Amino acid sequence: MTSKLAAVPAAVPAAVPFTGNDIDVGCRIHEALARHATAGQGEPITYPDLLTLARSLHPRDAVLGRAVAVGIGAKLAFVDAFCAAKGYPRLGCLAVHPASMLPAHDDAGDWDAQRGAVAAFDWSAAEASLAAFAAQARASVPARLKPRKERPADVAWYAYFCSHREACAWIQHEDKQEIINLIMAGLDPDTARQRVQAAKAQFG
């Protein structure tokens, strides 16, 4: 019996093109998904488990270590953009919300068939293509998105938070972590807050 996808929210649209953080973590997510596609024969994997798998492959990656599930939408969008550009099966369809166990995209197609195509595909040659795609994506990151260290990003966020407490009332620990990640990637605090708020509404 096939699974039809309907009324599943689309991946969170970035307020800006992919940030360096989206690209760096997206590459690690792609590698983890490709590994899981083969080992798990196309079975779904939840966002937290996907991050855990990626970290097990790259335990010393500090950027990946700061990644949280609420921010995974843009990273999966990067993975799907790469797959679409190369004509590969949609690898991101394996990643699912832990509550709904559904992928966050609006494709009303046959999910079982999509996962089957991903599992049957030989991902071994994709890594070299991914490196070139990532380099091109990094070259397209707007020059105004200048990376910051964690401490200055945290200071910028705290200053914003102090003057926007009501707008920030919904923020929890992982939300704040992703906001800091985005500020470190060059976004201003308000744009980072809005992007995480949109992601939280769709990804939980």
Summary of the structure (lengths in Angstrom):
residues: 204
radius of gyration: 16.8
end to end distance: 28.2
largest distance: 53.2
contacts: 649
relative contact order: 0.19
helix: 62%
strand: 3%
